[in-house]
Amino acid sequence: MQDDQKLLLSACQMLAAQPESTGLNVCAYYIQGFLAGARSTITVTTTSPGESIDQWSSFAERAYRTRVGSLSDSRQATAVNKFCLPDDESLDQVIEVLLKSMSSPVETIDILKARFVHVLKAKYPCG
């Protein structure tokens, strides 16, 4: 395992043990990026290269609305990932939920990502 991965896993374990220390923790930044990436996935997966969300084809727009819902609903942005973050919950609250899943050690980044997705699907299902 690479040193940066070990650092991240160690930071996540430390943050899980002391959640009040989110300020400068690498894991908190990783989770913020993870969630931002999940939210932006819908734009990447439903638009063509060079096409903005405002320029969707009628087919892509219709398919999105049929399968996910309103284009303007920010909560639906992670529906492709099978979880929908609520608008009334802060990022710190979501991070806290994810950290609670870290009660047992995580050995790889892939396991960490899988655990986060599992927790997000269970805690924040779409629909």
TILUM-794713 format. One line per field, with one value per residue (C-alpha): residue number from 1; y, x, z. Coordinates in steps of 0.05 Angstrom, whole numbers, plus 32768, in hexadecimal, padded with zeros to 4 digits. Last residue first. Example, Ala and Ser with C-alpha at 12.3 -4.5 7.8 and 13.67 -1.06 7.14 Angstrom:
2
seq <- c(2 / 1)
yy <- c(7FEB / 7FA6)
xx <- c(8111 / 80F6)
zz <- c(808F / 809C)
//
This chain:
127
seq <- c(127 / 126 / 125 / 124 / 123 / 122 / 121 / 120 / 119 / 118 / 117 / 116 / 115 / 114 / 113 / 112 / 111 / 110 / 109 / 108 / 107 / 106 / 105 / 104 / 103 / 102 / 101 / 100 / 99 / 98 / 97 / 96 / 95 / 94 / 93 / 92 / 91 / 90 / 89 / 88 / 87 / 86 / 85 / 84 / 83 / 82 / 81 / 80 / 79 / 78 / 77 / 76 / 75 / 74 / 73 / 72 / 71 / 70 / 69 / 68 / 67 / 66 / 65 / 64 / 63 / 62 / 61 / 60 / 59 / 58 / 57 / 56 / 55 / 54 / 53 / 52 / 51 / 50 / 49 / 48 / 47 / 46 / 45 / 44 / 43 / 42 / 41 / 40 / 39 / 38 / 37 / 36 / 35 / 34 / 33 / 32 / 31 / 30 / 29 / 28 / 27 / 26 / 25 / 24 / 23 / 22 / 21 / 20 / 19 / 18 / 17 / 16 / 15 / 14 / 13 / 12 / 11 / 10 / 9 / 8 / 7 / 6 / 5 / 4 / 3 / 2 / 1)
yy <- c(80A3 / 80A0 / 807C / 80A6 / 807B / 8037 / 8051 / 8080 / 8049 / 8019 / 8050 / 8061 / 8018 / 800D / 804A / 8033 / 7FEC / 8007 / 8034 / 7FF7 / 7FD9 / 7FFA / 7FF1 / 7FE5 / 801D / 8043 / 8042 / 807A / 80A4 / 80A3 / 80BE / 80F4 / 8108 / 810F / 813C / 8166 / 816E / 818B / 816A / 818F / 8185 / 8139 / 810F / 80DF / 8099 / 8067 / 807F / 8096 / 80B8 / 80E4 / 8124 / 8116 / 8142 / 817D / 817C / 81A8 / 8171 / 8152 / 8107 / 80CD / 8098 / 80BC / 8102 / 80EA / 80C4 / 8101 / 812F / 80FF / 80F6 / 8141 / 814D / 816F / 81B6 / 81D4 / 819A / 81B0 / 818C / 818B / 8140 / 8123 / 8129 / 80F5 / 80D2 / 810F / 8139 / 8101 / 80F4 / 813B / 8129 / 80EB / 8112 / 8147 / 810F / 80EF / 8133 / 8144 / 80FE / 8107 / 814C / 812D / 80F5 / 8126 / 8145 / 818F / 81A4 / 8160 / 815A / 8154 / 810D / 80F2 / 80A6 / 80A8 / 80E0 / 80B6 / 807A / 80A7 / 80C7 / 8081 / 806D / 80AC / 80A6 / 805D / 8071 / 80A8 / 8076 / 8046 / 8000)
xx <- c(7D17 / 7D62 / 7D82 / 7DAA / 7DBF / 7DC5 / 7DDF / 7E10 / 7E29 / 7E35 / 7E57 / 7E85 / 7E96 / 7EA6 / 7ED3 / 7EF9 / 7EFF / 7F1D / 7F4C / 7F67 / 7F6D / 7F33 / 7F34 / 7EF2 / 7EC8 / 7ECF / 7E85 / 7E7A / 7EA8 / 7E76 / 7E3E / 7E6C / 7E7F / 7E35 / 7E2B / 7E68 / 7E4C / 7E0D / 7DC9 / 7D8B / 7D98 / 7D97 / 7DCB / 7DAE / 7DCB / 7DC9 / 7E0A / 7DE3 / 7DB5 / 7DEF / 7DD6 / 7D8F / 7D93 / 7DA6 / 7D60 / 7D64 / 7D65 / 7D27 / 7D23 / 7D53 / 7D3D / 7D08 / 7D26 / 7D6B / 7D52 / 7D29 / 7D65 / 7D94 / 7D62 / 7D54 / 7D9F / 7DBE / 7DD8 / 7DCC / 7DF4 / 7E2F / 7E48 / 7E92 / 7E95 / 7E4E / 7E21 / 7E00 / 7E39 / 7E64 / 7E2A / 7E0F / 7E53 / 7E57 / 7E35 / 7E5F / 7E9E / 7E8A / 7E7C / 7EC0 / 7EE2 / 7EC3 / 7ED4 / 7F1D / 7F20 / 7F06 / 7F39 / 7F73 / 7F61 / 7F6C / 7F29 / 7F08 / 7F24 / 7EE0 / 7ED9 / 7F10 / 7F11 / 7EF3 / 7F23 / 7F5F / 7F47 / 7F3B / 7F80 / 7FA0 / 7F7B / 7F91 / 7FDA / 7FDC / 7FC1 / 7FF5 / 802C / 8019 / 8000)
zz <- c(7FC7 / 7FCB / 8006 / 8037 / 8073 / 8050 / 800E / 8031 / 805F / 8025 / 7FFC / 8036 / 8043 / 7FF9 / 7FF8 / 8037 / 801C / 7FDC / 8004 / 8027 / 806D / 8093 / 80DE / 8102 / 811F / 80DE / 80CD / 8100 / 80D5 / 809C / 80C8 / 80E2 / 809B / 808B / 80C8 / 80B5 / 806E / 808C / 808A / 8072 / 8028 / 8030 / 800C / 7FDA / 7FD3 / 7F9B / 7F7A / 7F3C / 7F6E / 7F85 / 7F64 / 7F7A / 7FB8 / 7F8C / 7F6E / 7F31 / 7EFE / 7F1C / 7F22 / 7F1E / 7EEC / 7EC2 / 7ECC / 7EB8 / 7E7B / 7E64 / 7E6D / 7E49 / 7E10 / 7E0A / 7E03 / 7E3E / 7E32 / 7E78 / 7E97 / 7E6D / 7E2F / 7E1F / 7E26 / 7E27 / 7E63 / 7E8F / 7EB1 / 7EC0 / 7ED9 / 7F05 / 7F21 / 7F3D / 7F7E / 7F88 / 7F7B / 7FAE / 7FE0 / 7FD5 / 7FD6 / 801A / 8032 / 801D / 803E / 807F / 8078 / 8070 / 80B4 / 80BC / 80DA / 80E6 / 812D / 8150 / 8134 / 8162 / 815B / 8115 / 8104 / 8119 / 80F0 / 80B5 / 80BC / 80BE / 807F / 805C / 8072 / 805D / 8019 / 8013 / 8026 / 7FEF / 8000)
//
